[in-house]
Amino acid sequence: VQLQASGGGLAQAGDSLSLSCSFSGGTFTTYALAWFRQAPNKAREFVADCNWSGHTTHYADSVKGRFAITRDNAKNMVYLQMNNLKPEDTAVYHCGAGNFSIYGHWGPGTQVTVSS
């Protein structure tokens, strides 16, 4: 399984960004998908995930109401819409694939930097 995140960049507090992640090398609909992030000198933290259909989702409390995870099973893509960005959202964002409990497949991340 190969995953590649894209769409990061520079933003100001209050702005929106949309991240995308392409999936290949496996059967997309057999995987739950997730976004994690890692800020400098911090451990990787869970952001959001969704089940195979996208109808069941979970969010970290820190992003609930601001971020939305969606997937397009026809395109083998997962997205993270990030609204009302805050400086504490600054991190490298990674997408992962797994079984909704454990995510064992990861790809290179994309940097998101939010200035105040």
VMD Tcl script that builds the backbone (N, CA, C; Angstrom):
set m [mol new atoms 348]
animate dup $m
set s [atomselect $m all]
$s set {name element resname resid chain x y z} {
  {N N VAL 1 A 0.849 -1.194 0.000}
  {CA C VAL 1 A 0.000 0.000 0.000}
  {C C VAL 1 A 0.883 1.241 0.000}
  {N N GLN 2 A 0.551 2.159 -0.894}
  {CA C GLN 2 A 1.281 3.429 -0.957}
  {C C GLN 2 A 0.303 4.577 -0.754}
  {N N LEU 3 A 0.718 5.533 0.054}
  {CA C LEU 3 A -0.097 6.701 0.357}
  {C C LEU 3 A 0.751 7.949 0.130}
  {N N GLN 4 A 0.127 8.970 -0.411}
  {CA C GLN 4 A 0.840 10.206 -0.659}
  {C C GLN 4 A -0.063 11.386 -0.335}
  {N N ALA 5 A 0.317 12.137 0.673}
  {CA C ALA 5 A -0.447 13.321 1.072}
  {C C ALA 5 A 0.035 14.539 0.307}
  {N N SER 6 A -0.882 15.465 0.075}
  {CA C SER 6 A -0.548 16.720 -0.594}
  {C C SER 6 A -1.521 17.796 -0.157}
  {N N GLY 7 A -1.202 19.045 -0.507}
  {CA C GLY 7 A -2.119 20.136 -0.245}
  {C C GLY 7 A -1.741 21.033 0.906}
  {N N GLY 8 A -0.659 20.708 1.598}
  {CA C GLY 8 A -0.251 21.564 2.702}
  {C C GLY 8 A 0.278 22.892 2.206}
  {N N GLY 9 A 0.597 23.766 3.134}
  {CA C GLY 9 A 1.142 25.054 2.767}
  {C C GLY 9 A 1.096 26.024 3.922}
  {N N LEU 10 A 1.199 27.305 3.584}
  {CA C LEU 10 A 1.173 28.362 4.582}
  {C C LEU 10 A -0.226 28.956 4.665}
  {N N ALA 11 A -0.663 29.236 5.865}
  {CA C ALA 11 A -1.980 29.833 6.063}
  {C C ALA 11 A -1.918 30.762 7.266}
  {N N GLN 12 A -2.875 31.649 7.335}
  {CA C GLN 12 A -3.019 32.503 8.499}
  {C C GLN 12 A -4.131 31.964 9.380}
  {N N ALA 13 A -4.084 32.315 10.623}
  {CA C ALA 13 A -5.134 31.893 11.545}
  {C C ALA 13 A -6.496 32.298 10.988}
  {N N GLY 14 A -7.417 31.339 11.010}
  {CA C GLY 14 A -8.744 31.583 10.487}
  {C C GLY 14 A -8.940 31.129 9.049}
  {N N ASP 15 A -7.854 30.856 8.366}
  {CA C ASP 15 A -7.938 30.404 6.977}
  {C C ASP 15 A -8.361 28.937 6.901}
  {N N SER 16 A -8.557 28.492 5.671}
  {CA C SER 16 A -8.886 27.090 5.406}
  {C C SER 16 A -7.857 26.488 4.463}
  {N N LEU 17 A -7.611 25.207 4.633}
  {CA C LEU 17 A -6.772 24.433 3.725}
  {C C LEU 17 A -7.422 23.073 3.526}
  {N N SER 18 A -7.179 22.488 2.373}
  {CA C SER 18 A -7.697 21.149 2.111}
  {C C SER 18 A -6.535 20.230 1.757}
  {N N LEU 19 A -6.421 19.141 2.464}
  {CA C LEU 19 A -5.390 18.143 2.195}
  {C C LEU 19 A -6.001 16.981 1.420}
  {N N SER 20 A -5.176 16.387 0.589}
  {CA C SER 20 A -5.586 15.204 -0.178}
  {C C SER 20 A -4.575 14.096 0.048}
  {N N CYS 21 A -5.032 12.873 -0.108}
  {CA C CYS 21 A -4.136 11.731 0.014}
  {C C CYS 21 A -4.552 10.684 -1.003}
  {N N SER 22 A -3.618 10.299 -1.834}
  {CA C SER 22 A -3.892 9.253 -2.828}
  {C C SER 22 A -3.464 7.905 -2.285}
  {N N PHE 23 A -4.200 6.873 -2.678}
  {CA C PHE 23 A -3.973 5.510 -2.198}
  {C C PHE 23 A -3.751 4.609 -3.397}
  {N N SER 24 A -2.803 3.703 -3.301}
  {CA C SER 24 A -2.588 2.720 -4.362}
  {C C SER 24 A -1.966 1.463 -3.764}
  {N N GLY 25 A -2.032 0.393 -4.523}
  {CA C GLY 25 A -1.382 -0.834 -4.097}
  {C C GLY 25 A -2.218 -1.754 -3.248}
  {N N GLY 26 A -3.495 -1.503 -3.169}
  {CA C GLY 26 A -4.377 -2.347 -2.372}
  {C C GLY 26 A -5.816 -2.079 -2.744}
  {N N THR 27 A -6.729 -2.768 -2.060}
  {CA C THR 27 A -8.156 -2.551 -2.302}
  {C C THR 27 A -8.638 -1.467 -1.354}
  {N N PHE 28 A -8.914 -0.322 -1.908}
  {CA C PHE 28 A -9.171 0.890 -1.115}
  {C C PHE 28 A -10.302 0.695 -0.123}
  {N N THR 29 A -11.361 0.054 -0.552}
  {CA C THR 29 A -12.544 -0.025 0.303}
  {C C THR 29 A -12.405 -1.034 1.441}
  {N N THR 30 A -11.298 -1.738 1.522}
  {CA C THR 30 A -11.080 -2.627 2.658}
  {C C THR 30 A -10.346 -1.928 3.798}
  {N N TYR 31 A -10.028 -0.659 3.597}
  {CA C TYR 31 A -9.262 0.070 4.594}
  {C C TYR 31 A -10.044 1.231 5.200}
  {N N ALA 32 A -9.894 1.374 6.499}
  {CA C ALA 32 A -10.231 2.637 7.141}
  {C C ALA 32 A -9.066 3.582 6.886}
  {N N LEU 33 A -9.351 4.860 6.879}
  {CA C LEU 33 A -8.326 5.850 6.572}
  {C C LEU 33 A -8.279 6.898 7.666}
  {N N ALA 34 A -7.102 7.435 7.866}
  {CA C ALA 34 A -6.929 8.381 8.969}
  {C C ALA 34 A -5.944 9.474 8.602}
  {N N TRP 35 A -6.058 10.555 9.312}
  {CA C TRP 35 A -5.064 11.629 9.283}
  {C C TRP 35 A -4.465 11.751 10.680}
  {N N PHE 36 A -3.162 11.813 10.716}
  {CA C PHE 36 A -2.419 12.089 11.935}
  {C C PHE 36 A -1.540 13.296 11.653}
  {N N ARG 37 A -1.022 13.903 12.697}
  {CA C ARG 37 A -0.102 15.020 12.505}
  {C C ARG 37 A 1.012 14.958 13.541}
  {N N GLN 38 A 2.121 15.550 13.191}
  {CA C GLN 38 A 3.255 15.594 14.103}
  {C C GLN 38 A 3.881 16.972 14.047}
  {N N ALA 39 A 3.832 17.653 15.174}
  {CA C ALA 39 A 4.460 18.960 15.307}
  {C C ALA 39 A 5.904 18.761 15.753}
  {N N PRO 40 A 6.752 19.758 15.541}
  {CA C PRO 40 A 8.160 19.640 15.945}
  {C C PRO 40 A 8.292 19.284 17.416}
  {N N ASN 41 A 9.130 18.300 17.684}
  {CA C ASN 41 A 9.422 17.873 19.060}
  {C C ASN 41 A 8.207 17.317 19.800}
  {N N LYS 42 A 7.214 16.894 19.053}
  {CA C LYS 42 A 6.028 16.290 19.670}
  {C C LYS 42 A 5.755 14.942 19.027}
  {N N ALA 43 A 5.026 14.108 19.751}
  {CA C ALA 43 A 4.657 12.807 19.220}
  {C C ALA 43 A 3.561 12.962 18.171}
  {N N ARG 44 A 3.485 11.964 17.300}
  {CA C ARG 44 A 2.411 11.965 16.317}
  {C C ARG 44 A 1.069 11.859 17.035}
  {N N GLU 45 A 0.097 12.644 16.595}
  {CA C GLU 45 A -1.213 12.603 17.241}
  {C C GLU 45 A -2.317 12.375 16.226}
  {N N PHE 46 A -3.320 11.696 16.676}
  {CA C PHE 46 A -4.490 11.412 15.852}
  {C C PHE 46 A -5.263 12.683 15.557}
  {N N VAL 47 A -5.722 12.820 14.328}
  {CA C VAL 47 A -6.542 13.961 13.934}
  {C C VAL 47 A -7.976 13.510 13.609}
  {N N ALA 48 A -8.094 12.560 12.683}
  {CA C ALA 48 A -9.430 12.116 12.257}
  {C C ALA 48 A -9.299 10.783 11.528}
  {N N ASP 49 A -10.384 10.023 11.535}
  {CA C ASP 49 A -10.418 8.832 10.701}
  {C C ASP 49 A -11.835 8.543 10.236}
  {N N CYS 50 A -11.931 7.660 9.247}
  {CA C CYS 50 A -13.245 7.267 8.735}
  {C C CYS 50 A -13.192 5.800 8.340}
  {N N ASN 51 A -14.361 5.165 8.385}
  {CA C ASN 51 A -14.416 3.759 8.023}
  {C C ASN 51 A -14.439 3.613 6.503}
  {N N TRP 52 A -14.643 2.409 6.018}
  {CA C TRP 52 A -14.525 2.148 4.591}
  {C C TRP 52 A -15.500 2.964 3.752}
  {N N SER 53 A -16.679 3.239 4.309}
  {CA C SER 53 A -17.690 3.974 3.546}
  {C C SER 53 A -17.586 5.477 3.748}
  {N N GLY 54 A -16.908 5.886 4.801}
  {CA C GLY 54 A -16.850 7.301 5.129}
  {C C GLY 54 A -17.991 7.765 5.991}
  {N N HIS 55 A -18.915 6.888 6.299}
  {CA C HIS 55 A -20.088 7.287 7.066}
  {C C HIS 55 A -19.835 7.323 8.567}
  {N N THR 56 A -18.805 6.645 9.016}
  {CA C THR 56 A -18.428 6.676 10.433}
  {C C THR 56 A -17.090 7.376 10.555}
  {N N THR 57 A -17.071 8.428 11.343}
  {CA C THR 57 A -15.855 9.224 11.484}
  {C C THR 57 A -15.574 9.495 12.961}
  {N N HIS 58 A -14.321 9.758 13.262}
  {CA C HIS 58 A -13.896 10.174 14.595}
  {C C HIS 58 A -12.957 11.356 14.442}
  {N N TYR 59 A -12.987 12.233 15.422}
  {CA C TYR 59 A -12.131 13.414 15.399}
  {C C TYR 59 A -11.479 13.620 16.752}
  {N N ALA 60 A -10.272 14.150 16.729}
  {CA C ALA 60 A -9.663 14.616 17.968}
  {C C ALA 60 A -10.452 15.814 18.470}
  {N N ASP 61 A -10.527 15.953 19.780}
  {CA C ASP 61 A -11.286 17.073 20.346}
  {C C ASP 61 A -10.753 18.414 19.850}
  {N N SER 62 A -9.465 18.473 19.611}
  {CA C SER 62 A -8.841 19.737 19.223}
  {C C SER 62 A -9.268 20.217 17.831}
  {N N VAL 63 A -9.800 19.316 17.006}
  {CA C VAL 63 A -10.182 19.713 15.640}
  {C C VAL 63 A -11.678 19.549 15.384}
  {N N LYS 64 A -12.392 18.990 16.346}
  {CA C LYS 64 A -13.819 18.729 16.154}
  {C C LYS 64 A -14.560 20.026 15.851}
  {N N GLY 65 A -15.377 19.985 14.817}
  {CA C GLY 65 A -16.123 21.170 14.418}
  {C C GLY 65 A -15.373 22.067 13.442}
  {N N ARG 66 A -14.082 21.832 13.276}
  {CA C ARG 66 A -13.277 22.643 12.342}
  {C C ARG 66 A -12.772 21.830 11.155}
  {N N PHE 67 A -12.475 20.560 11.381}
  {CA C PHE 67 A -11.922 19.697 10.327}
  {C C PHE 67 A -12.971 18.665 9.911}
  {N N ALA 68 A -12.869 18.226 8.663}
  {CA C ALA 68 A -13.771 17.186 8.172}
  {C C ALA 68 A -13.000 16.223 7.282}
  {N N ILE 69 A -13.122 14.944 7.572}
  {CA C ILE 69 A -12.491 13.910 6.753}
  {C C ILE 69 A -13.549 13.311 5.833}
  {N N THR 70 A -13.178 13.166 4.574}
  {CA C THR 70 A -14.054 12.524 3.602}
  {C C THR 70 A -13.207 11.619 2.712}
  {N N ARG 71 A -13.861 10.714 2.029}
  {CA C ARG 71 A -13.159 9.839 1.108}
  {C C ARG 71 A -13.984 9.673 -0.161}
  {N N ASP 72 A -13.286 9.414 -1.254}
  {CA C ASP 72 A -13.928 9.160 -2.536}
  {C C ASP 72 A -13.471 7.774 -2.987}
  {N N ASN 73 A -14.322 6.792 -2.803}
  {CA C ASN 73 A -13.948 5.415 -3.107}
  {C C ASN 73 A -13.795 5.153 -4.599}
  {N N ALA 74 A -14.330 6.028 -5.420}
  {CA C ALA 74 A -14.163 5.880 -6.868}
  {C C ALA 74 A -12.794 6.368 -7.320}
  {N N LYS 75 A -12.205 7.248 -6.531}
  {CA C LYS 75 A -10.923 7.842 -6.922}
  {C C LYS 75 A -9.760 7.393 -6.036}
  {N N ASN 76 A -10.060 6.538 -5.044}
  {CA C ASN 76 A -9.027 6.097 -4.099}
  {C C ASN 76 A -8.345 7.286 -3.423}
  {N N MET 77 A -9.167 8.204 -2.950}
  {CA C MET 77 A -8.652 9.423 -2.337}
  {C C MET 77 A -9.319 9.654 -0.984}
  {N N VAL 78 A -8.565 10.237 -0.089}
  {CA C VAL 78 A -9.110 10.698 1.186}
  {C C VAL 78 A -8.700 12.154 1.353}
  {N N TYR 79 A -9.577 12.922 1.978}
  {CA C TYR 79 A -9.384 14.362 2.085}
  {C C TYR 79 A -9.513 14.796 3.541}
  {N N LEU 80 A -8.893 15.928 3.832}
  {CA C LEU 80 A -9.088 16.564 5.131}
  {C C LEU 80 A -9.317 18.051 4.881}
  {N N GLN 81 A -10.543 18.475 5.088}
  {CA C GLN 81 A -10.869 19.892 4.984}
  {C C GLN 81 A -10.626 20.532 6.338}
  {N N MET 82 A -9.781 21.542 6.366}
  {CA C MET 82 A -9.411 22.190 7.616}
  {C C MET 82 A -9.868 23.637 7.574}
  {N N ASN 83 A -10.779 23.985 8.447}
  {CA C ASN 83 A -11.312 25.341 8.515}
  {C C ASN 83 A -10.909 26.001 9.831}
  {N N ASN 84 A -10.972 27.316 9.839}
  {CA C ASN 84 A -10.649 28.080 11.048}
  {C C ASN 84 A -9.328 27.606 11.654}
  {N N LEU 85 A -8.308 27.585 10.832}
  {CA C LEU 85 A -7.011 27.083 11.274}
  {C C LEU 85 A -6.439 27.931 12.401}
  {N N LYS 86 A -5.698 27.253 13.267}
  {CA C LYS 86 A -5.055 27.896 14.403}
  {C C LYS 86 A -3.549 27.621 14.343}
  {N N PRO 87 A -2.754 28.482 14.955}
  {CA C PRO 87 A -1.300 28.228 14.945}
  {C C PRO 87 A -0.937 26.848 15.499}
  {N N GLU 88 A -1.714 26.360 16.456}
  {CA C GLU 88 A -1.408 25.041 17.026}
  {C C GLU 88 A -1.719 23.893 16.077}
  {N N ASP 89 A -2.296 24.189 14.927}
  {CA C ASP 89 A -2.504 23.167 13.898}
  {C C ASP 89 A -1.248 22.953 13.050}
  {N N THR 90 A -0.239 23.778 13.268}
  {CA C THR 90 A 1.007 23.646 12.525}
  {C C THR 90 A 1.642 22.297 12.797}
  {N N ALA 91 A 1.903 21.537 11.744}
  {CA C ALA 91 A 2.443 20.187 11.873}
  {C C ALA 91 A 2.651 19.604 10.484}
  {N N VAL 92 A 3.301 18.459 10.458}
  {CA C VAL 92 A 3.330 17.639 9.245}
  {C C VAL 92 A 2.160 16.665 9.343}
  {N N TYR 93 A 1.336 16.672 8.327}
  {CA C TYR 93 A 0.131 15.842 8.312}
  {C C TYR 93 A 0.381 14.606 7.452}
  {N N HIS 94 A 0.056 13.446 8.024}
  {CA C HIS 94 A 0.230 12.163 7.347}
  {C C HIS 94 A -1.121 11.477 7.207}
  {N N CYS 95 A -1.309 10.782 6.110}
  {CA C CYS 95 A -2.486 9.930 6.003}
  {C C CYS 95 A -2.060 8.480 6.229}
  {N N GLY 96 A -2.968 7.721 6.796}
  {CA C GLY 96 A -2.693 6.328 7.095}
  {C C GLY 96 A -3.856 5.449 6.692}
  {N N ALA 97 A -3.573 4.177 6.481}
  {CA C ALA 97 A -4.598 3.189 6.151}
  {C C ALA 97 A -4.493 2.039 7.136}
  {N N GLY 98 A -5.649 1.536 7.567}
  {CA C GLY 98 A -5.639 0.448 8.538}
  {C C GLY 98 A -7.006 -0.133 8.742}
  {N N ASN 99 A -7.230 -0.667 9.950}
  {CA C ASN 99 A -8.470 -1.387 10.234}
  {C C ASN 99 A -9.385 -0.644 11.194}
  {N N PHE 100 A -9.200 0.638 11.335}
  {CA C PHE 100 A -10.022 1.504 12.195}
  {C C PHE 100 A -9.572 1.468 13.647}
  {N N SER 101 A -8.623 0.573 13.965}
  {CA C SER 101 A -8.010 0.568 15.279}
  {C C SER 101 A -6.511 0.789 15.189}
  {N N ILE 102 A -5.912 0.133 14.248}
  {CA C ILE 102 A -4.472 0.236 14.033}
  {C C ILE 102 A -4.216 0.652 12.595}
  {N N TYR 103 A -3.359 1.655 12.447}
  {CA C TYR 103 A -3.014 2.139 11.111}
  {C C TYR 103 A -1.560 1.788 10.848}
  {N N GLY 104 A -1.366 0.815 9.968}
  {CA C GLY 104 A -0.023 0.295 9.735}
  {C C GLY 104 A 0.624 0.756 8.455}
  {N N HIS 105 A -0.133 1.467 7.630}
  {CA C HIS 105 A 0.397 1.947 6.359}
  {C C HIS 105 A 0.427 3.466 6.386}
  {N N TRP 106 A 1.593 4.021 6.051}
  {CA C TRP 106 A 1.777 5.472 6.097}
  {C C TRP 106 A 2.506 5.931 4.856}
  {N N GLY 107 A 2.304 7.180 4.542}
  {CA C GLY 107 A 3.053 7.780 3.454}
  {C C GLY 107 A 3.733 9.049 3.919}
  {N N PRO 108 A 4.498 9.647 3.040}
  {CA C PRO 108 A 5.142 10.931 3.365}
  {C C PRO 108 A 4.087 11.975 3.703}
  {N N GLY 109 A 4.398 12.838 4.622}
  {CA C GLY 109 A 3.443 13.842 5.044}
  {C C GLY 109 A 3.552 15.119 4.242}
  {N N THR 110 A 2.654 16.046 4.579}
  {CA C THR 110 A 2.654 17.361 3.964}
  {C C THR 110 A 2.634 18.411 5.067}
  {N N GLN 111 A 3.449 19.436 4.914}
  {CA C GLN 111 A 3.611 20.443 5.966}
  {C C GLN 111 A 2.480 21.460 5.917}
  {N N VAL 112 A 1.906 21.721 7.074}
  {CA C VAL 112 A 0.930 22.792 7.241}
  {C C VAL 112 A 1.485 23.755 8.281}
  {N N THR 113 A 1.586 25.018 7.904}
  {CA C THR 113 A 2.095 26.043 8.807}
  {C C THR 113 A 1.070 27.158 8.909}
  {N N VAL 114 A 0.647 27.436 10.129}
  {CA C VAL 114 A -0.370 28.457 10.368}
  {C C VAL 114 A 0.235 29.566 11.213}
  {N N SER 115 A 0.185 30.763 10.698}
  {CA C SER 115 A 0.718 31.904 11.424}
  {C C SER 115 A -0.422 32.672 12.102}
  {N N SER 116 A -0.077 33.321 13.177}
  {CA C SER 116 A -1.096 34.070 13.939}
  {C C SER 116 A -1.275 35.477 13.412}
}
mol reanalyze $m
mol bondsrecalc $m
mol representation Tube
mol addrep $m
